[in-house]
């Protein structure tokens, strides 16, 4: 399949992107706990637990943590940070410790979305507000939290699909999908956002097969290779991967089977240090920028707003989902952060 020669640019001004706020205190080590000391702001201080599934053990956490810690200290929050490494049982144990400590607030980044309700209920029973960062709760659990800040994960899937649909035009295209970790709310939202948009805007695009890549490059390469073999390379006109780490694995899988990625329509999410060069060289057609520094800083800001303003309705702050294609991949406003 030949690609359309030009994708109409839908790039919007991304004024809300915040640069990382310099070096904070040491961030969470692999599986360890750390505490940041609040700056002397002259006002009230708060004790906060941040239950995270990653830290310096992953690129995103490495660039999420410094602005988070710096902003928390600036706002007078003493933060204890945990890293469950996406282990649901470990995060549940960390939540028990957090609730027992009776902090002023808990920040939760769910390790596995459909396992966190007991943590939320325990916090609610103890009168501890919970704000959610990066990956929102399942809809049925959201009433147990005071706020969410982070990516519009469903909207990211929509944006990636819109890039795909524009390139597909009216052509019949068979595609394979490499999704994120099974049960993870981000993975679920992105898959639904992509598929709903494909069905609505370009029903001529058919999903031939799908497998989880578990946010891992090597596992995604294996998953893509299996799907290519199962459905036949000649039937595949495109690929959607739920993040850039996985799309890099897909690109390797295509090349291993002598398929030129540039001959297909390939879209992803993240605009990371792995994905951005693939957009520039034409092996990936589009991705969706996600700012880890925005995510970290706004986790602290949102928690502070809940602590000081006690809003009656659940706060929701979405990071803008900026499409990145060959037209704007080298624009400094969407420079990769992780």
Secondary structure as a PSIPRED ss2 file (coil, helix, strand):
# PSIPRED VFORMAT (PSIPRED V4.0)

   1 X C   1.000  0.000  0.000
   2 X C   1.000  0.000  0.000
   3 X C   1.000  0.000  0.000
   4 X C   1.000  0.000  0.000
   5 X C   1.000  0.000  0.000
   6 X C   1.000  0.000  0.000
   7 X C   1.000  0.000  0.000
   8 X C   1.000  0.000  0.000
   9 X C   1.000  0.000  0.000
  10 X C   1.000  0.000  0.000
  11 X C   1.000  0.000  0.000
  12 X C   1.000  0.000  0.000
  13 X C   1.000  0.000  0.000
  14 X C   1.000  0.000  0.000
  15 X C   1.000  0.000  0.000
  16 X C   1.000  0.000  0.000
  17 X C   1.000  0.000  0.000
  18 X C   1.000  0.000  0.000
  19 X C   1.000  0.000  0.000
  20 X C   1.000  0.000  0.000
  21 X C   1.000  0.000  0.000
  22 X C   1.000  0.000  0.000
  23 X C   1.000  0.000  0.000
  24 X C   1.000  0.000  0.000
  25 X C   1.000  0.000  0.000
  26 X C   1.000  0.000  0.000
  27 X C   1.000  0.000  0.000
  28 X C   1.000  0.000  0.000
  29 X C   1.000  0.000  0.000
  30 X C   1.000  0.000  0.000
  31 X C   1.000  0.000  0.000
  32 X C   1.000  0.000  0.000
  33 X C   1.000  0.000  0.000
  34 X E   0.000  0.000  1.000
  35 X E   0.000  0.000  1.000
  36 X E   0.000  0.000  1.000
  37 X C   1.000  0.000  0.000
  38 X C   1.000  0.000  0.000
  39 X C   1.000  0.000  0.000
  40 X C   1.000  0.000  0.000
  41 X C   1.000  0.000  0.000
  42 X C   1.000  0.000  0.000
  43 X C   1.000  0.000  0.000
  44 X C   1.000  0.000  0.000
  45 X C   1.000  0.000  0.000
  46 X E   0.000  0.000  1.000
  47 X E   0.000  0.000  1.000
  48 X E   0.000  0.000  1.000
  49 X E   0.000  0.000  1.000
  50 X E   0.000  0.000  1.000
  51 X E   0.000  0.000  1.000
  52 X E   0.000  0.000  1.000
  53 X C   1.000  0.000  0.000
  54 X C   1.000  0.000  0.000
  55 X C   1.000  0.000  0.000
  56 X C   1.000  0.000  0.000
  57 X C   1.000  0.000  0.000
  58 X C   1.000  0.000  0.000
  59 X H   0.000  1.000  0.000
  60 X H   0.000  1.000  0.000
  61 X H   0.000  1.000  0.000
  62 X H   0.000  1.000  0.000
  63 X H   0.000  1.000  0.000
  64 X H   0.000  1.000  0.000
  65 X H   0.000  1.000  0.000
  66 X H   0.000  1.000  0.000
  67 X H   0.000  1.000  0.000
  68 X H   0.000  1.000  0.000
  69 X H   0.000  1.000  0.000
  70 X H   0.000  1.000  0.000
  71 X H   0.000  1.000  0.000
  72 X H   0.000  1.000  0.000
  73 X H   0.000  1.000  0.000
  74 X H   0.000  1.000  0.000
  75 X C   1.000  0.000  0.000
  76 X C   1.000  0.000  0.000
  77 X E   0.000  0.000  1.000
  78 X E   0.000  0.000  1.000
  79 X E   0.000  0.000  1.000
  80 X E   0.000  0.000  1.000
  81 X E   0.000  0.000  1.000
  82 X E   0.000  0.000  1.000
  83 X E   0.000  0.000  1.000
  84 X C   1.000  0.000  0.000
  85 X C   1.000  0.000  0.000
  86 X C   1.000  0.000  0.000
  87 X C   1.000  0.000  0.000
  88 X H   0.000  1.000  0.000
  89 X H   0.000  1.000  0.000
  90 X H   0.000  1.000  0.000
  91 X H   0.000  1.000  0.000
  92 X H   0.000  1.000  0.000
  93 X H   0.000  1.000  0.000
  94 X H   0.000  1.000  0.000
  95 X H   0.000  1.000  0.000
  96 X H   0.000  1.000  0.000
  97 X H   0.000  1.000  0.000
  98 X H   0.000  1.000  0.000
  99 X H   0.000  1.000  0.000
 100 X H   0.000  1.000  0.000
 101 X H   0.000  1.000  0.000
 102 X C   1.000  0.000  0.000
 103 X C   1.000  0.000  0.000
 104 X C   1.000  0.000  0.000
 105 X E   0.000  0.000  1.000
 106 X E   0.000  0.000  1.000
 107 X E   0.000  0.000  1.000
 108 X E   0.000  0.000  1.000
 109 X C   1.000  0.000  0.000
 110 X C   1.000  0.000  0.000
 111 X C   1.000  0.000  0.000
 112 X C   1.000  0.000  0.000
 113 X H   0.000  1.000  0.000
 114 X H   0.000  1.000  0.000
 115 X H   0.000  1.000  0.000
 116 X C   1.000  0.000  0.000
 117 X H   0.000  1.000  0.000
 118 X H   0.000  1.000  0.000
 119 X H   0.000  1.000  0.000
 120 X H   0.000  1.000  0.000
 121 X H   0.000  1.000  0.000
 122 X H   0.000  1.000  0.000
 123 X H   0.000  1.000  0.000
 124 X H   0.000  1.000  0.000
 125 X H   0.000  1.000  0.000
 126 X C   1.000  0.000  0.000
 127 X C   1.000  0.000  0.000
 128 X C   1.000  0.000  0.000
 129 X E   0.000  0.000  1.000
 130 X E   0.000  0.000  1.000
 131 X E   0.000  0.000  1.000
 132 X E   0.000  0.000  1.000
 133 X E   0.000  0.000  1.000
 134 X C   1.000  0.000  0.000
 135 X C   1.000  0.000  0.000
 136 X C   1.000  0.000  0.000
 137 X C   1.000  0.000  0.000
 138 X C   1.000  0.000  0.000
 139 X H   0.000  1.000  0.000
 140 X H   0.000  1.000  0.000
 141 X H   0.000  1.000  0.000
 142 X H   0.000  1.000  0.000
 143 X H   0.000  1.000  0.000
 144 X H   0.000  1.000  0.000
 145 X C   1.000  0.000  0.000
 146 X C   1.000  0.000  0.000
 147 X E   0.000  0.000  1.000
 148 X E   0.000  0.000  1.000
 149 X E   0.000  0.000  1.000
 150 X E   0.000  0.000  1.000
 151 X E   0.000  0.000  1.000
 152 X C   1.000  0.000  0.000
 153 X H   0.000  1.000  0.000
 154 X H   0.000  1.000  0.000
 155 X H   0.000  1.000  0.000
 156 X H   0.000  1.000  0.000
 157 X H   0.000  1.000  0.000
 158 X H   0.000  1.000  0.000
 159 X H   0.000  1.000  0.000
 160 X H   0.000  1.000  0.000
 161 X H   0.000  1.000  0.000
 162 X H   0.000  1.000  0.000
 163 X H   0.000  1.000  0.000
 164 X H   0.000  1.000  0.000
 165 X H   0.000  1.000  0.000
 166 X H   0.000  1.000  0.000
 167 X H   0.000  1.000  0.000
 168 X H   0.000  1.000  0.000
 169 X C   1.000  0.000  0.000
 170 X C   1.000  0.000  0.000
 171 X C   1.000  0.000  0.000
 172 X C   1.000  0.000  0.000
 173 X E   0.000  0.000  1.000
 174 X E   0.000  0.000  1.000
 175 X E   0.000  0.000  1.000
 176 X E   0.000  0.000  1.000
 177 X E   0.000  0.000  1.000
 178 X E   0.000  0.000  1.000
 179 X E   0.000  0.000  1.000
 180 X C   1.000  0.000  0.000
 181 X C   1.000  0.000  0.000
 182 X C   1.000  0.000  0.000
 183 X C   1.000  0.000  0.000
 184 X C   1.000  0.000  0.000
 185 X H   0.000  1.000  0.000
 186 X H   0.000  1.000  0.000
 187 X H   0.000  1.000  0.000
 188 X H   0.000  1.000  0.000
 189 X H   0.000  1.000  0.000
 190 X H   0.000  1.000  0.000
 191 X H   0.000  1.000  0.000
 192 X H   0.000  1.000  0.000
 193 X H   0.000  1.000  0.000
 194 X H   0.000  1.000  0.000
 195 X H   0.000  1.000  0.000
 196 X H   0.000  1.000  0.000
 197 X H   0.000  1.000  0.000
 198 X H   0.000  1.000  0.000
 199 X H   0.000  1.000  0.000
 200 X H   0.000  1.000  0.000
 201 X H   0.000  1.000  0.000
 202 X C   1.000  0.000  0.000
 203 X C   1.000  0.000  0.000
 204 X C   1.000  0.000  0.000
 205 X E   0.000  0.000  1.000
 206 X E   0.000  0.000  1.000
 207 X E   0.000  0.000  1.000
 208 X E   0.000  0.000  1.000
 209 X E   0.000  0.000  1.000
 210 X E   0.000  0.000  1.000
 211 X E   0.000  0.000  1.000
 212 X E   0.000  0.000  1.000
 213 X C   1.000  0.000  0.000
 214 X C   1.000  0.000  0.000
 215 X C   1.000  0.000  0.000
 216 X C   1.000  0.000  0.000
 217 X H   0.000  1.000  0.000
 218 X H   0.000  1.000  0.000
 219 X H   0.000  1.000  0.000
 220 X H   0.000  1.000  0.000
 221 X H   0.000  1.000  0.000
 222 X H   0.000  1.000  0.000
 223 X H   0.000  1.000  0.000
 224 X H   0.000  1.000  0.000
 225 X H   0.000  1.000  0.000
 226 X H   0.000  1.000  0.000
 227 X H   0.000  1.000  0.000
 228 X H   0.000  1.000  0.000
 229 X H   0.000  1.000  0.000
 230 X H   0.000  1.000  0.000
 231 X H   0.000  1.000  0.000
 232 X C   1.000  0.000  0.000
 233 X H   0.000  1.000  0.000
 234 X H   0.000  1.000  0.000
 235 X H   0.000  1.000  0.000
 236 X C   1.000  0.000  0.000
 237 X C   1.000  0.000  0.000
 238 X E   0.000  0.000  1.000
 239 X E   0.000  0.000  1.000
 240 X E   0.000  0.000  1.000
 241 X E   0.000  0.000  1.000
 242 X C   1.000  0.000  0.000
 243 X C   1.000  0.000  0.000
 244 X H   0.000  1.000  0.000
 245 X H   0.000  1.000  0.000
 246 X H   0.000  1.000  0.000
 247 X H   0.000  1.000  0.000
 248 X H   0.000  1.000  0.000
 249 X H   0.000  1.000  0.000
 250 X H   0.000  1.000  0.000
 251 X H   0.000  1.000  0.000
 252 X H   0.000  1.000  0.000
 253 X H   0.000  1.000  0.000
 254 X H   0.000  1.000  0.000
 255 X H   0.000  1.000  0.000
 256 X H   0.000  1.000  0.000
 257 X C   1.000  0.000  0.000
 258 X C   1.000  0.000  0.000
 259 X C   1.000  0.000  0.000
 260 X C   1.000  0.000  0.000
 261 X H   0.000  1.000  0.000
 262 X H   0.000  1.000  0.000
 263 X H   0.000  1.000  0.000
 264 X C   1.000  0.000  0.000
 265 X E   0.000  0.000  1.000
 266 X E   0.000  0.000  1.000
 267 X E   0.000  0.000  1.000
 268 X C   1.000  0.000  0.000
 269 X C   1.000  0.000  0.000
 270 X E   0.000  0.000  1.000
 271 X C   1.000  0.000  0.000
 272 X C   1.000  0.000  0.000
 273 X C   1.000  0.000  0.000
 274 X C   1.000  0.000  0.000
 275 X H   0.000  1.000  0.000
 276 X H   0.000  1.000  0.000
 277 X H   0.000  1.000  0.000
 278 X H   0.000  1.000  0.000
 279 X H   0.000  1.000  0.000
 280 X H   0.000  1.000  0.000
 281 X C   1.000  0.000  0.000
 282 X C   1.000  0.000  0.000
 283 X C   1.000  0.000  0.000
 284 X C   1.000  0.000  0.000
 285 X C   1.000  0.000  0.000
 286 X E   0.000  0.000  1.000
 287 X E   0.000  0.000  1.000
 288 X E   0.000  0.000  1.000
 289 X E   0.000  0.000  1.000
 290 X C   1.000  0.000  0.000
 291 X C   1.000  0.000  0.000
 292 X H   0.000  1.000  0.000
 293 X H   0.000  1.000  0.000
 294 X H   0.000  1.000  0.000
 295 X H   0.000  1.000  0.000
 296 X H   0.000  1.000  0.000
 297 X H   0.000  1.000  0.000
 298 X H   0.000  1.000  0.000
 299 X H   0.000  1.000  0.000
 300 X H   0.000  1.000  0.000
 301 X H   0.000  1.000  0.000
 302 X H   0.000  1.000  0.000
 303 X H   0.000  1.000  0.000
 304 X H   0.000  1.000  0.000
 305 X H   0.000  1.000  0.000
 306 X H   0.000  1.000  0.000
 307 X H   0.000  1.000  0.000
 308 X H   0.000  1.000  0.000
 309 X H   0.000  1.000  0.000
 310 X C   1.000  0.000  0.000
 311 X C   1.000  0.000  0.000
 312 X C   1.000  0.000  0.000
 313 X C   1.000  0.000  0.000
 314 X C   1.000  0.000  0.000
 315 X E   0.000  0.000  1.000
 316 X E   0.000  0.000  1.000
 317 X E   0.000  0.000  1.000
 318 X E   0.000  0.000  1.000
 319 X E   0.000  0.000  1.000
 320 X C   1.000  0.000  0.000
 321 X C   1.000  0.000  0.000
 322 X E   0.000  0.000  1.000
 323 X E   0.000  0.000  1.000
 324 X E   0.000  0.000  1.000
 325 X E   0.000  0.000  1.000
 326 X C   1.000  0.000  0.000
 327 X C   1.000  0.000  0.000
 328 X C   1.000  0.000  0.000
 329 X C   1.000  0.000  0.000
 330 X C   1.000  0.000  0.000
 331 X C   1.000  0.000  0.000
 332 X H   0.000  1.000  0.000
 333 X H   0.000  1.000  0.000
 334 X H   0.000  1.000  0.000
 335 X C   1.000  0.000  0.000
 336 X C   1.000  0.000  0.000
 337 X C   1.000  0.000  0.000
 338 X C   1.000  0.000  0.000
